[in-house]
Amino acid sequence: MIGSIAREESIPLKFLEAILLDLKSHGLLESKLGRKGGYRLSRPPSSITLGSIIRMMEGPLAPIPCASETAYRPCAECKDIEGCGTRIIMREVRDAISDVLDRTTLADLLRKADSNRPPRQGPEVAHYEI
């Protein structure tokens, strides 16, 4: 199944396997060995936000460290943190990104993807099963 996903999505197999292992190590996926084995989500897609996945895999959402809520680091050249225009705008960017990603679940993403996909021929397959 992982091989077919890699082919269909044009993702190198080793890269996809590394992502799946990383998601498993963070507790987002469970795995089962054997003939009917593979990966599955550890909880319902409606309870997993895109923001939590991105933070898990990539770290903070802020575009620069001084705008981060969870990994704040001041800029070395900044003399006025509270009055820095760049920091103020980057906080707004961070807040806008967080607003969208923390309100969007995997279930939402799947619904949006399915609504834009042409109708399938044959039996329907749940897209979040790996």
Steps between C-alpha positions, in 0.01 A plus 500: 500500500785744582654426161177577316460828692856597413436428131159671486625811678846503333678483835827305533426185700787553748382857565142385564623222730707754698195728539282211616761389755531857627122530536497165682775611739291808583198281577288609205513160326484142621649214305415134463733237360397215277299432190222743587739735672582861433442834663185664630420816688518464876184707542217630280595747225247746645717533813830571322567857389736595222667745740589218739647292218711786365627590847578133561692458175646846433491694827345841567265663247657846532699615196774648723609399853407830669136453388469149644282419799666169580861556390553873543853630444577872472679625189861597576469833319164604650519789745125533574320164505157646581520774236663298221279531190634181346423301815150651524418405139656153534287442813192585293618257231559232765157560652328478158683176416416355840135605470458302178713197587370459856137514378557247220500130579609209285130420455445853363794458264367166373153648442647789302720268295209263429272785394756608239580149374320350199265211588675165540419183314461188712491464880575809708814490714558710814785730403651522848570130533860412420 
